[in-house]
């Protein structure tokens, strides 16, 4: 499987995260069938074609922390997009106990196209 195919899997999986929920890079890698490839998830989100509506901002570090430095333009953008979906961001972090996406795996498997 080449990187384009891996990126497609990742993007499809990220598109399944519902508004108001977040996921970690590692969780997305696992659900996309790419266990241990959390960094690839982050890299792929930097290459999303503009015409694909991929909610990149719903993907966070496993600690719930935003990947961008606090106060940076990207951090402020991500915080704003999450807050529009009623996800609370405090000190550049989201409380995963409250907002972590926990998909029904059977439903998810049937909806993904790989």
N, C-alpha and C positions, 0 to 999 in steps of 0.2 A: 504494500500500500504506500503510495507516494504522499508527500505533504499536502498536495491539493485535496486528495481524498480524506486525509485526516482532518484538514481544516473544515471541509464540508460536514463531516460528522460532528465536529465541535460546534460549528455554527448552528446546525439543526438542533442540537441538544440545548444550546443556550436560548434558542428561540422558544423552547418549551417552558422556560421559567416564567411562571405567571407574574403579572404586575403585583407589587406589594411583597414579593418574596425575593430572596437572594440565594446564591449557591457559591461554593468555594471552587477554586480552580481545580483542586483535586477531585472534588465530587463530579464536576463536569467531565474531567478526563475519564473517571471510572464509568460514568453513564454512557459516554461516547465509545466505550470499548477500548480505551487507551489508558489502562491503569498505570500509575506512576508517571504520567506525562503532564503534570500540572503546568509546568513551564511552557510546554507546547500550546496549552490552552491560552495562556497569556500572550504568547507570540502570535497565535492565530487571530486573536481579537484585534491586533494591530493591522491586520490585512483584510478586514471585512470590506467587501465592495459596498459602496455607498447605496446601491439599489437594494441590497439585502437589509432588511430591518432586523438587525441582531441587537438585542438589549444588553450590550457589553457591560453596561454600568451595574447590572445585577450580579456580576461575578466579583467575588472578594477573596481575600486571603482566608485561610482556614481559621484564623483567629477572629474573623469578622472585620478586620481592618481593611480600609481601602488601600490599594497598591500604590497610589500616588502620594507624594509627600503632602503633609498637612499644609493647607493654605495655597497650594499650587493651583494653577488654572484648571488642570485636569481634575484635581480633587474637588474643587468647587463645582465644576460641571457635574461630576458624578454625584456629589451630595445633593445638588439641586434636582437632578433627575430622579434620584431615589425618594427624596422628600415629596415630589409631585405624586408619587405612588404611596404616600403615607408610611414610608419606611423611615424610622427614626435613625439619624446619624448623629452621634455625639462623640466629639473628640476624634473625628476621622474613623469611627468604628460603628458597626451595627451589632446589636445584640442578636446573636444567632439563635438563641433559645426562642426568641420571639418571631424572627423573620426567615429562618432557614427553610428553604424549599424541601419538602419531603414527598417526592412524587410516588404515586402508585406505580411500582415497577412494571407490572403487567400492562397497564394502560400506556405507559411510556414506551415500552418495547413495540407495541403495536402501532404507535403513532410515528416512530422514527422510520426513515426510509433507507436504512442500510443494513 
